[in-house]
Amino acid sequence: MIVKTKKYKVPAILYIRLGIQNILRIQWWIVPLLVLFMSGTFLIPTIWFAVGGMICFICYLLFWVIQFYGLTQLEENRPMFERITYEINNQYLIMQVNPKQGMSIPWIDLTKAYKKKEYFLLVRSKVQFFYLPFKIFNGDNEIKFFTTVLQRKGLLK
């Protein structure tokens, strides 16, 4: 079975927000490290551990926001932010700008998939992922088929 989705354009703001969520999910150890650093206030009574920790965390988040914003502005990534149709089957995922232009992505290139309440998130790397909302699918059967394909490929658990 081949699933062809409706055309969809990912807004840059949504891509940045999902990218930050993905980075915090991958690099979860930053938060306990921040708490450990900020707990230095209890050993040496000064507020500078808390202030320094918060400044470092804000700079960390700002670094990733700038990275994702820059990614949305690059000419090489311009096709990811145009209206795209996805074609999905057991062998590959195709991103099509139009019927003549498309890019095939083998399932082995994807590292993880997440199924949320209203969308799928297919992660290719830390900064590259594909956002597929349920509204681009033509029905519940296509969503179930896509879910089973992701489970068979070991991407969705």
Secondary structure, DSSP 8 states (H G I E B T S, - for coil): --EE---B---HHHHHHHHHHHHHHHTTTHHHHHHHHHTHHHHS--THHHHHHHHHHHHHHHHHHHHHHHHHH-STTGGGGS-BEEEE-SSEEEEEEETTEEEEEEGGG--EEEE-SSEEEEESSSS-EEEEEGGGSSSHHHHHHHHHHHHHTTS--
